[in-house]
């Protein structure tokens, strides 16, 4: 790594040059270096700077340092390529599908990415998400409307930048619902109280604005009515007190009515039970309290106070997973009072828990947990509430039905910090791997240069030197450095790179370095591993995935179902089984319901058969041997929602020439246009597509499909073109797509030339029946296929 000079007789100030390798950690070299360095402290300052410069140059231009730097450059290049290959999008989200790129809202937040969903049921214990109710809204292009119904984008698009929305409370006025909730302001980074309104039972929400904004954090906006007045009691723990506000002009103007308790209470509510008002809350200021595991109760004859503490306070001071902290509004069902609590055991706000209050008096309190009956999502982080849900407000409507609002998040608390720590640890491990490679190859001869261990640049005297020599810690450091710098020689003595064993160790070390680099890039650049749906006009929706297969391709189907069932907008999967013994639905690892429709005849026409099981307007016809990312699927779904009258898919074709010939995607790109989309990977409106396919007009085409056992997708394209003079197909370029049948030998069209020849014959026949589509051509759109961005 370099040399240094040290020496001197100490009497006349002259020095004697002595060379000592920086990694010779013997005590003799150490003492000689220290004494020489002490003498150099007596020399002019210019000589001292020259010595430092020489050491720096010797370190930087040493073979070990250059090798180490080269390794980091190499691994860094691999990491950049991995990030570009896996995480870079060949497109950008247009402003129609979410918050614009220049918006301040919906930024990654360490507290989470909370959003709000709506649920319905015949009781508080039979709640189903809004998508299960099959609510349709044509103006929102939502068939059906799906959760979440309020997000940070909802508020940010209304010019109130928000990072997340949480803690929802409903206030019912006749047929109008008001939703109060916490929004984290993207500019001030503190919680405010926002309000939205719905006149269609929570299906759509109009954002009214910010109802309450103080100089401190606000959340948990508990709203209630007392003697004809509307009150709000938000959490104000940063202020150190529990405040009660009264509406001046509901729902946007409020004034402070009273400070109820001078305590930093969190998540508090007031309820009238047996003629007495009870206040439940958690005080986090006490020294002995366990965070998120504490609960206290007060009582009064009026919600305005004064409040007296319960005899058994604190009611709970236990583990944070038992649900002591409140998680929403209490409710009464069948004459029983129920409290909503938070389970914060795995992460903050992991889930809500329901407790039946059996005893509530001034002297005693008793509750027992009961099941909520809520089915947790199976899609993991791809579900809007897949990681946690910590707040529930249930309301009984005048119709007799129950409605609930719940918040949810797809990532645990502190996820950005967690990813940063793991990413930093991975990159630190890469540094260690680079040093190990240098040691194995002989480029690194010492681990720690001597000057790093004991160099002291300040003035020294005999007393200080004496203390250093007798200092136990300094002695231990010298011994540690000495042992550490013997490691390279010991390792090279045991592992020789020119042997087979040495080559294996070297290869494994390189692979470990690459794996650690990619892991670090994933944590830093890969996001939270969540595949998110794309909203349109503030709405989310769902579609049905439909595929056709047979017994020889069962392994394809299992992989297919496991992957696609976890895409956010997939509602259910229908498998059209054409031949052989069908599997059971339980044989498939699916996060959504799977229906297997067994056909009597092995026909490609079965793909477009009308099916009363279909509950969504959108159907994705997707061959079981095509694997794409959920993000590509979601992006294609969003494009279809913008053009529901078209076939929107991922494989374009350009039909042209005389006579007509069927060619692949490369031909379409070379001629910069397309006029057909293969339905082996395409979205369509089944109420339109399937009706056309099974119409009397299409009978001759269906007979040709059965004769050739091919061309069903070509026929559907002709039927769409024959029904409209405008554009009937839309192309979306996927980031990547893999044909898994190529690995199994069960591809339906193994001989490409024969397959294309049959399809060319179909083109001629269909053109005679329905007219040619060769005169149509639409150019590729860079916003959808990743070009011209």
C-alpha positions in Angstrom: 0.0 0.0 0.0 3.0 2.3 0.3 6.1 3.2 2.5 6.9 5.9 5.0 10.1 7.3 6.3 10.8 7.7 10.0 13.9 8.2 12.2 16.1 10.8 14.0 18.6 11.0 16.7 16.6 13.4 18.8 19.7 15.5 19.8 20.5 17.7 16.8 17.3 17.5 14.9 18.7 15.5 12.0 16.8 12.5 10.7 17.8 9.1 9.4 15.7 7.5 6.7 14.2 4.2 7.7 11.8 2.3 5.5 9.0 0.3 7.1 6.1 -1.4 5.2 2.8 0.0 6.3 1.5 -3.5 6.9 4.4 -4.6 9.0 2.6 -4.6 12.3 5.4 -5.9 14.5 5.9 -4.0 17.7 9.4 -2.9 16.6 8.1 -1.3 13.4 5.3 0.3 15.4 7.6 1.9 18.0 10.1 3.0 15.3 7.2 4.6 13.3 5.8 6.4 16.4 9.2 7.7 17.5 9.9 8.9 13.9 6.5 10.5 13.7 7.1 12.2 17.1 10.4 13.7 15.7 8.6 14.9 12.6 6.2 16.9 14.7 9.2 19.0 15.7 10.1 19.8 12.1 8.7 22.7 10.2 5.0 22.6 9.2 5.9 22.4 5.5 7.6 19.1 6.0 4.6 17.8 7.9 2.3 18.6 5.0 4.7 17.0 2.5 4.6 13.8 4.6 0.8 13.8 4.6 0.8 14.3 0.9 3.2 11.5 0.3 1.1 9.1 2.4 -2.1 10.1 0.6 -0.5 9.6 -2.8 1.0 6.3 -1.8 -2.5 5.1 -0.6 -4.5 6.3 -3.6 -2.2 4.9 -6.2 -1.5 1.7 -4.4 -2.5 -1.5 -6.2 -4.9 -2.5 -3.4 -6.8 0.8 -3.5 -7.1 0.8 -7.3 -8.3 -2.8 -7.3 -10.9 -1.9 -4.6 -12.1 1.1 -6.6 -12.3 -1.0 -9.8 -14.5 -3.6 -8.0 -16.9 -0.9 -6.8 -17.1 0.5 -10.3 -17.8 -2.9 -11.7 -20.4 -3.8 -9.1 -21.9 -0.3 -9.4 -22.3 -0.8 -13.2 -24.0 -4.2 -12.6 -26.4 -2.6 -10.1 -27.3 0.2 -12.5 -28.0 -2.2 -15.3 -30.1 -4.4 -12.9 -32.1 -1.3 -11.8 -32.6 -0.2 -15.4 -33.6 -3.7 -16.5 -36.0 -4.5 -13.7 -37.3 -1.3 -12.2 -37.1 1.3 -15.0 -40.5 1.8 -16.7 -40.7 2.2 -20.5 -43.5 4.7 -20.0 -44.6 7.3 -17.6 -48.0 7.5 -15.8 -50.1 10.1 -17.5 -51.9 12.6 -15.3 -55.2 10.9 -16.1 -54.4 7.9 -13.9 -53.2 9.5 -10.8 -51.5 12.6 -9.4 -49.4 14.4 -12.0 -45.6 14.0 -11.9 -45.2 17.6 -10.8 -47.7 17.4 -8.0 -46.6 17.7 -4.4 -49.1 15.0 -3.3 -48.8 11.3 -2.7 -45.0 11.3 -1.9 -43.5 8.3 -0.2 -44.0 8.8 3.6 -42.4 6.9 6.5 -45.8 6.8 8.2 -47.3 4.9 5.3 -49.6 5.3 2.2 -53.0 5.0 3.9 -56.2 5.2 1.9 -59.9 4.7 2.7 -62.4 2.0 1.6 -66.2 1.5 2.0 -67.9 -1.7 3.1 -71.5 -2.8 3.4 -73.4 -5.5 5.3 -76.6 -6.6 6.9 -74.8 -6.3 10.2 -71.5 -5.0 11.5 -70.1 -8.5 11.5 -70.9 -9.3 7.8 -69.1 -6.4 6.1 -68.2 -6.8 2.4 -66.1 -4.4 0.3 -67.8 -2.2 -2.2 -66.7 -4.2 -5.2 -68.6 -7.2 -3.8 -71.8 -5.2 -4.1 -71.3 -4.8 -7.9 -71.9 -1.0 -7.9 -71.6 0.4 -11.4 -70.8 4.0 -12.4 -70.6 4.7 -16.1 -69.4 8.3 -15.6 -66.4 7.1 -13.7 -65.8 4.2 -16.1 -65.9 1.9 -13.1 -67.6 -1.5 -13.6 -67.8 -2.2 -10.8 -66.5 0.5 -8.4 -63.7 -0.9 -6.3 -61.9 0.2 -3.1 -60.2 2.4 -2.1 -62.7 5.2 -2.7 -60.7 8.0 -1.2 -56.9 8.3 -1.6 -54.1 10.9 -1.3 -54.7 11.5 -5.0 -58.4 12.3 -4.4 -57.5 15.2 -2.2 -54.3 16.2 -4.1 -56.3 16.4 -7.4 -58.6 18.8 -5.5 -55.6 21.1 -4.9 -55.0 20.0 -1.3 -51.7 18.1 -1.5 -51.8 15.0 0.7 -49.4 12.2 1.4 -52.0 9.8 2.8 -55.6 9.8 4.2 -56.6 7.8 7.4 -58.8 7.7 10.5 -62.1 8.0 8.7 -65.4 8.9 10.6 -68.8 9.2 9.0 -71.5 11.7 9.9 -74.9 10.8 8.4 -77.5 13.5 7.5 -80.5 11.8 5.8 -79.3 10.4 2.5 -76.0 12.4 2.6 -72.8 11.0 4.1 -70.0 13.3 5.3 -66.6 11.7 5.7 -64.1 13.3 8.1 -60.6 12.0 8.0 -56.9 12.8 8.7 -54.8 14.0 5.7 -51.1 14.5 6.0 -50.3 17.8 4.3 -47.4 17.3 1.8 -46.1 20.8 2.4 -46.3 21.2 6.2 -46.0 17.5 6.9 -48.5 17.6 9.7 -52.0 16.1 10.0 -55.1 18.2 9.1 -58.8 17.2 9.1 -60.4 17.0 5.6 -64.0 16.4 4.7 -65.8 14.8 1.7 -69.4 14.3 0.8 -71.4 11.4 -0.9 -75.0 11.3 -2.0 -74.9 7.8 -3.4 -74.2 5.8 -0.2 -70.4 6.1 -0.4 -69.9 5.0 -4.0 -68.5 8.4 -5.1 -67.1 11.2 -3.0 -66.9 15.0 -3.5 -63.9 16.5 -1.8 -65.0 19.6 0.1 -61.7 20.7 1.5 -59.9 21.1 4.9 -62.3 21.3 7.8 -59.7 22.0 10.5 -56.1 23.1 10.4 -54.1 24.0 13.5 -50.4 24.6 14.2 -50.1 21.1 15.5 -50.8 17.6 14.3 -54.5 16.6 14.1 -56.0 13.2 13.5 -58.9 10.9 14.6 -61.7 13.4 13.9 -64.5 11.9 16.1 -67.7 13.7 15.1 -71.0 13.5 17.0 -74.2 15.3 17.8 -75.3 16.6 21.2 -78.4 18.7 21.8 -78.7 19.6 18.1 -75.1 20.8 17.9 -72.4 19.0 15.9 -69.1 18.5 17.7 -65.7 17.2 16.6 -63.1 15.9 19.0 -59.8 15.3 17.1 -56.6 14.1 18.5 -54.4 17.0 19.6 -51.8 15.2 21.7 -49.0 17.4 20.4 -50.8 20.3 22.0 -50.9 18.3 25.3 -54.7 18.5 25.6 -58.0 17.0 24.4 -60.0 19.7 22.6 -63.6 19.8 21.6 -64.7 21.9 18.6 -68.3 23.0 17.6 -69.5 23.5 14.0 -70.3 27.1 13.1 -71.1 26.3 9.4 -71.1 22.6 9.0 -69.0 20.9 7.6 -66.1 23.4 7.0 -66.2 26.0 9.8 -65.4 25.0 13.4 -64.6 26.9 16.6 -63.0 25.7 19.8 -65.7 25.0 22.3 -63.7 23.7 25.3 -60.5 22.0 26.4 -61.9 18.8 28.0 -58.8 17.3 29.6 -55.3 18.7 30.0 -53.7 15.5 28.9 -52.0 14.4 25.6 -54.7 11.8 24.8 -54.7 9.9 21.5 -57.6 8.2 19.6 -60.4 9.3 22.0 -64.2 8.9 21.7 -67.3 9.8 23.8 -70.3 7.6 24.1 -73.6 7.7 26.0 -74.2 4.4 27.8 -76.8 3.8 30.5 -77.4 7.5 30.8 -73.8 8.4 31.5 -71.2 9.8 29.1 -68.0 7.9 28.9 -64.7 9.0 27.4 -62.2 6.4 26.3 -58.6 7.5 25.4 -54.9 6.6 25.6 -52.4 8.7 27.5 -48.9 8.3 26.2 -47.2 10.7 28.5 -46.9 8.5 31.5 -43.4 7.0 32.3 -44.6 3.5 32.9 -47.1 3.2 30.0 -46.5 0.8 27.2 -46.9 2.6 23.9 -50.2 1.6 22.1 -51.1 -0.7 24.9 -52.7 1.8 27.3 -56.3 2.7 27.8 -58.1 5.0 30.3 -61.8 5.8 30.9 -63.5 8.9 32.3 -67.2 9.6 33.0 -69.5 12.6 33.2 -73.1 13.7 33.0 -72.3 15.7 29.9 -69.9 15.4 27.0 -68.7 18.9 27.9 -67.5 17.7 31.3 -66.3 17.9 34.0 -64.7 14.4 33.6 -63.9 12.1 36.5 -61.4 9.2 36.1 -62.6 5.6 36.3 -61.8 3.8 39.5 -59.7 1.1 37.7 -57.6 3.5 35.5 -55.5 2.6 33.7 -57.9 0.0 32.4 -55.1 -1.5 30.3 -51.4 -1.0 30.5 -50.3 -4.1 28.7 -48.7 -5.4 25.5 -49.5 -3.3 22.4 -51.0 -6.3 20.5 -54.1 -6.7 22.7 -56.1 -3.9 21.1 -56.1 -1.5 24.0 -55.7 1.6 21.9 -59.0 2.7 20.2 -59.4 2.0 16.5 -62.6 3.8 15.6 -66.2 4.6 16.8 -67.9 2.2 19.2 -71.2 0.8 18.1 -74.3 -0.8 19.5 -75.7 -4.0 17.9 -78.5 -6.2 19.3 -78.4 -4.1 22.5 -74.7 -4.8 23.1 -71.9 -2.2 23.1 -68.8 -3.0 21.1 -65.4 -1.2 21.2 -63.0 -1.1 18.2 -59.3 -1.5 19.2 -56.0 -1.6 17.4 -53.6 -4.5 17.3 -50.1 -2.9 16.9 -48.1 -6.1 17.6 -46.4 -6.7 14.3 -46.4 -3.1 13.1 -48.3 0.0 14.0 -52.0 -0.4 13.1 -51.7 -4.0 11.9 -55.4 -4.7 12.3 -58.6 -3.8 14.1 -60.1 -6.0 16.8 -63.6 -5.9 18.2 -64.5 -6.2 21.9 -67.9 -6.7 23.4 -68.3 -4.6 26.5 -69.8 -6.8 29.2 -69.5 -4.4 32.2 -69.2 -0.6 32.2 -69.8 1.1 35.5 -68.0 3.7 37.5 -66.3 1.0 39.5 -65.7 -1.8 37.0 -65.0 -2.5 33.4 -64.9 -5.8 31.5 -64.8 -6.6 27.8 -64.2 -9.7 25.7 -63.0 -10.0 22.1 -65.3 -11.2 19.4 -64.6 -12.0 15.7 -65.2 -9.1 13.3 -66.1 -11.4 10.4 -63.9 -9.4 8.1 -62.0 -11.4 5.5 -58.4 -10.2 5.2 -57.0 -9.6 1.6 -54.9 -12.4 0.1 -52.9 -10.2 -2.3 -50.3 -9.0 0.1 -48.9 -5.6 -0.7 -50.8 -5.6 -4.0 -54.0 -5.0 -2.0 -54.7 -1.5 -0.9 -55.1 -2.8 2.7 -52.8 -5.8 2.4 -50.3 -4.9 5.1 -52.5 -3.3 7.8 -55.9 -1.7 8.5 -56.3 0.1 11.9 -59.5 2.2 11.9 -63.2 1.3 11.5 -66.3 3.3 11.7 -69.6 1.4 11.4 -73.0 3.2 10.9 -76.5 1.9 10.9 -78.5 3.5 8.0 -82.2 4.2 7.9 -82.7 1.5 5.3 -81.6 -1.1 7.9 -78.3 -1.8 6.2 -74.9 -1.1 7.7 -72.2 0.9 6.1 -68.6 1.2 7.3 -65.4 3.1 6.3 -62.0 1.6 7.0 -58.5 2.8 6.3 -55.8 0.5 5.0 -52.1 0.5 3.9 -50.1 -1.8 1.6 -46.8 -1.4 3.5 -45.9 -1.7 7.2 -44.9 1.4 9.2 -41.4 2.7 8.6 -41.0 0.8 5.4 -38.8 3.5 3.7 -36.4 3.6 6.6 -36.4 -0.2 6.7 -35.5 -0.4 3.0 -32.8 2.2 3.5 -31.1 0.3 6.3 -31.2 -3.0 4.4 -30.0 -1.3 1.3 -27.1 0.3 3.1 -26.2 -3.0 4.8 -26.2 -4.7 1.4 -23.9 -2.1 -0.1 -21.6 -2.3 2.9 -21.4 -6.0 2.4 -20.4 -5.4 -1.2 -17.4 -3.4 0.1 -16.4 -6.3 2.2 -16.7 -8.7 -0.8 -14.5 -6.4 -2.8 -11.8 -6.5 -0.1 -12.1 -10.3 0.0 -11.6 -10.5 -3.8 -8.5 -8.4 -3.5 -7.1 -10.6 -0.8 -7.8 -13.8 -2.8 -6.2 -12.3 -6.0 -3.3 -10.8 -4.1 -4.1 -7.2 -5.0 -4.8 -6.3 -1.3 -1.8 -7.1 0.9 -3.1 -5.5 4.1 -6.6 -4.7 5.5 -5.8 -1.6 7.6 -2.9 0.7 6.8 -0.8 1.5 9.9 -1.5 5.2 9.6 -5.2 4.5 10.0 -4.7 2.8 13.3 -2.6 5.1 15.4 -1.6 8.2 13.6 -1.8 11.3 15.8 -1.4 14.7 14.1 -1.4 16.9 17.2 1.6 18.1 19.3 3.0 15.5 21.6 5.3 15.5 24.7 7.0 12.9 26.7 4.1 12.7 29.2 1.6 12.0 26.4 3.9 9.4 24.8 4.2 7.7 28.1 0.4 7.6 28.6 0.0 6.1 25.1 2.5 3.4 25.7 0.8 2.3 28.9 -2.7 2.7 27.5 -4.5 -0.6 27.5 -6.9 0.3 24.7 -4.2 1.5 22.4 -2.4 -1.7 23.0 -5.5 -3.7 22.1 -6.0 -1.7 18.9 -2.4 -2.4 17.8 -2.8 -6.1 18.5 -6.2 -6.1 16.6 -4.6 -4.4 13.6 -1.7 -6.7 13.6 -3.9 -9.8 13.6 -6.2 -8.3 11.0 -3.4 -7.6 8.6 -2.1 -11.1 8.9 -5.4 -12.4 7.4 -4.5 -11.8 3.7 -1.3 -13.8 4.0 -3.2 -16.6 5.9 -6.0 -16.7 3.4 -3.7 -16.8 0.4 -1.9 -19.6 2.0 -5.1 -21.7 2.4 -6.9 -20.7 -0.8 -5.0 -20.6 -4.1 -6.9 -19.1 -7.0 -5.0 -21.2 -9.5 -6.6 -24.4 -8.1 -10.1 -25.7 -8.7 -11.1 -25.1 -5.1 -9.7 -21.6 -5.3 -11.6 -20.9 -8.5 -14.8 -22.1 -7.0 -14.3 -19.9 -4.0 -13.5 -16.9 -6.2 -16.6 -17.5 -8.4 -18.9 -17.8 -5.4 -17.5 -14.6 -3.9 -18.1 -12.8 -7.2 -21.7 -14.1 -7.4 -22.3 -13.1 -3.8 -21.1 -9.6 -4.6 -23.4 -9.4 -7.6 -26.4 -10.7 -5.5 -25.7 -8.2 -2.7 -25.4 -5.3 -5.2 -28.7 -6.2 -6.8 -30.3 -6.5 -3.4 -29.1 -3.1 -2.4 -30.4 -1.5 -5.6 -33.7 -3.3 -5.1 -34.1 -1.8 -1.6 -33.0 1.7 -2.7 -34.6 1.9 -6.1 -37.2 -0.9 -6.3 -39.8 0.7 -4.1 -42.0 -1.2 -1.6 -42.6 -4.3 -3.8 -46.3 -3.3 -4.3 -48.1 -3.5 -7.7 -50.6 -0.8 -7.6 -53.8 -0.3 -9.6 -54.3 2.8 -11.8 -57.3 5.0 -10.9 -59.3 6.7 -13.6 -61.3 9.9 -12.8 -60.7 9.1 -9.2 -62.2 5.6 -9.4 -60.8 2.1 -9.2 -62.4 -0.9 -10.8 -61.9 -4.7 -11.4 -61.9 -7.1 -14.3 -62.3 -10.9 -14.8 -59.4 -12.9 -16.1 -60.3 -15.6 -18.6 -58.1 -18.3 -20.0 -58.6 -21.5 -22.0 -56.5 -24.6 -21.5 -56.5 -28.4 -21.2 -54.9 -31.2 -19.1 -51.4 -31.2 -20.7 -50.9 -27.6 -19.7 -51.8 -27.9 -16.0 -48.4 -26.8 -14.8 -48.7 -23.7 -16.9 -52.1 -23.0 -15.3 -50.9 -23.4 -11.7 -48.1 -20.8 -12.3 -50.5 -18.5 -14.2 -53.1 -18.5 -11.4 -50.7 -18.0 -8.6 -49.2 -15.0 -10.4 -52.1 -13.2 -11.9 -54.6 -13.7 -9.0 -52.5 -11.3 -6.9 -52.7 -8.5 -9.4 -54.7 -5.6 -7.7 -57.6 -5.3 -10.1 -58.3 -9.0 -10.8 -61.7 -9.9 -9.3 -61.9 -13.5 -10.3 -60.5 -16.1 -12.8 -62.5 -18.2 -15.2 -60.7 -21.2 -16.7 -62.3 -22.6 -19.8 -61.4 -26.4 -19.7 -61.4 -27.8 -23.2 -60.0 -31.3 -22.8 -59.1 -33.9 -20.2 -59.7 -34.2 -16.5 -60.1 -30.8 -14.9 -58.4 -29.8 -11.7 -60.2 -28.8 -8.6 -60.2 -25.1 -7.6 -58.5 -26.0 -4.4 -55.5 -27.4 -6.4 -54.7 -23.8 -7.5 -52.9 -21.3 -5.3 -55.2 -18.3 -5.9 -55.9 -15.1 -4.1 -59.3 -14.7 -5.8 -62.1 -17.1 -6.7 -61.3 -19.5 -9.6 -64.2 -21.0 -11.6 -63.5 -23.9 -13.9 -65.9 -24.2 -16.8 -65.7 -27.6 -18.4 -66.7 -27.7 -22.1 -68.2 -30.6 -23.9 -66.5 -29.8 -27.2 -62.8 -28.9 -27.7 -63.3 -25.7 -29.6 -61.5 -22.4 -29.7 -64.9 -20.7 -30.0 -65.4 -21.5 -26.3 -63.1 -18.7 -25.5 -65.8 -16.1 -26.3 -68.8 -18.0 -25.0 -71.4 -15.9 -23.1 -71.2 -16.7 -19.4 -73.7 -15.6 -16.7 -70.8 -16.0 -14.2 -69.2 -12.9 -15.5 -69.7 -10.1 -12.9 -67.5 -7.4 -14.5 -67.8 -5.6 -17.7 -64.1 -5.9 -18.5 -62.6 -9.3 -19.4 -58.9 -9.9 -20.0 -58.5 -12.8 -22.4 -55.0 -14.1 -21.6 -53.4 -17.3 -22.7 -52.2 -19.5 -19.9 -48.6 -19.5 -21.4 -48.1 -15.7 -21.3 -46.4 -14.2 -18.2 -46.3 -10.4 -17.8 -45.9 -8.1 -14.8 -49.0 -7.1 -12.9 -48.1 -3.5 -13.6 -48.4 -4.1 -17.4 -51.7 -5.8 -16.8 -52.9 -2.8 -14.7 -51.7 -0.3 -17.3 -53.5 -2.2 -20.1 -56.7 -2.2 -18.0 -56.5 1.5 -17.5 -56.1 2.1 -21.2 -59.2 -0.1 -21.9 -61.2 2.0 -19.3 -60.4 5.0 -21.5 -61.5 3.2 -24.6 -64.1 0.5 -23.5 -65.4 0.2 -27.1 -62.1 -1.2 -28.4 -60.0 -4.3 -28.1 -57.0 -3.2 -26.0 -54.1 -5.6 -26.0 -50.4 -6.3 -25.9 -49.7 -8.1 -29.3 -50.2 -5.9 -32.4 -50.4 -7.1 -36.0 -50.6 -5.3 -39.3 -52.6 -7.1 -42.0 -51.7 -5.9 -45.5 -50.4 -7.0 -48.8 -51.9 -8.6 -51.9 -52.7 -11.3 -51.3 -53.1 -10.8 -47.6 -50.5 -12.4 -45.4 -50.3 -12.9 -41.7 -47.0 -11.5 -40.2 -45.6 -10.9 -36.8 -45.1 -7.9 -34.6 -41.8 -7.0 -36.2 -43.5 -6.4 -39.5 -46.0 -4.1 -37.8 -43.2 -2.1 -36.2 -41.2 -1.9 -39.4 -44.2 -0.4 -41.1 -45.0 1.8 -38.1 -48.6 0.8 -37.6 -51.1 -1.9 -36.7 -54.8 -2.8 -37.4 -55.3 -6.0 -35.4 -54.7 -7.0 -31.7 -54.3 -10.6 -30.8 -57.0 -11.6 -28.2 -54.6 -14.1 -26.5 -53.7 -11.0 -24.4 -56.4 -8.4 -24.7 -59.1 -6.5 -22.7 -62.6 -6.3 -24.1 -66.2 -5.5 -23.1 -67.7 -9.0 -22.9 -71.2 -7.6 -23.2 -70.2 -6.4 -26.7 -67.5 -8.8 -27.9 -69.2 -12.0 -26.9 -72.6 -10.9 -28.4 -70.9 -10.2 -31.7 -68.9 -13.4 -31.7 -72.0 -15.5 -31.2 -74.3 -13.5 -33.5 -75.8 -15.1 -36.6 -73.5 -12.9 -38.7 -70.5 -14.6 -37.2 -71.7 -18.2 -37.7 -69.7 -18.7 -40.9 -66.6 -17.4 -39.2 -67.0 -19.7 -36.2 -67.3 -22.7 -38.6 -64.0 -21.8 -40.2 -62.4 -21.5 -36.7 -63.5 -25.1 -35.9 -62.3 -26.3 -39.3 -58.8 -24.8 -38.9 -58.7 -25.0 -35.1 -57.2 -21.5 -35.3 -58.1 -17.8 -36.1 -60.7 -17.1 -33.4 -58.9 -13.9 -32.5 -58.7 -12.9 -36.2 -62.4 -13.4 -36.5 -63.2 -11.1 -33.5 -61.0 -8.3 -35.0 -63.0 -8.6 -38.2 -66.3 -8.4 -36.3 -65.2 -5.3 -34.5 -63.9 -3.7 -37.7 -67.1 -4.5 -39.5 -69.2 -2.9 -36.8 -67.4 0.5 -36.8 -65.6 2.8 -39.1 -63.5 4.4 -36.3 -60.5 2.8 -34.5 -61.5 -0.5 -32.9 -58.2 -1.7 -31.5 -55.6 -0.2 -29.1 -52.0 -1.4 -28.4 -50.2 -1.2 -25.1 -46.6 -2.2 -25.0 -45.6 -4.5 -22.1 -42.3 -4.0 -20.3 -41.6 -7.7 -20.9 -43.6 -10.9 -21.7 -42.5 -14.6 -21.6 -44.1 -17.5 -23.5 -43.8 -20.3 -20.9 -45.1 -23.0 -23.3 -41.7 -22.7 -25.2 -40.1 -24.4 -22.2 -42.6 -27.3 -22.0 -43.2 -28.5 -25.6 -47.0 -28.1 -25.3 -47.3 -24.9 -27.4 -50.5 -25.0 -29.5 -48.6 -23.4 -32.5 -45.2 -25.1 -32.4 -44.6 -24.7 -36.1 -44.6 -20.9 -36.8 -44.6 -21.2 -40.6 -47.6 -23.6 -40.7 -49.4 -21.4 -38.1 -48.9 -18.2 -40.2 -50.0 -20.0 -43.4 -53.3 -21.1 -41.8 -53.9 -17.6 -40.5 -53.2 -16.1 -44.0 -55.9 -18.4 -45.3 -58.3 -17.2 -42.6 -57.6 -13.6 -43.6 -58.6 -14.3 -47.2 -61.8 -16.1 -46.1 -62.8 -13.5 -43.5 -62.2 -10.7 -46.0 -64.6 -12.3 -48.4 -67.3 -12.6 -45.7 -66.8 -9.4 -43.7 -64.7 -7.1 -45.9 -61.0 -6.4 -45.7 -59.4 -4.5 -42.9 -56.1 -4.0 -44.8 -57.0 -0.4 -45.5 -57.0 0.5 -41.8 -53.8 1.5 -39.9 -53.1 3.2 -36.6 -49.7 4.4 -35.5 -48.1 3.4 -32.3 -48.7 5.8 -29.5 -45.6 6.6 -27.4 -47.6 7.3 -24.3 -48.8 3.7 -24.3 -46.0 1.7 -25.8 -43.0 3.5 -24.3 -41.8 5.2 -27.5 -41.1 8.9 -28.0 -41.1 9.7 -24.3 
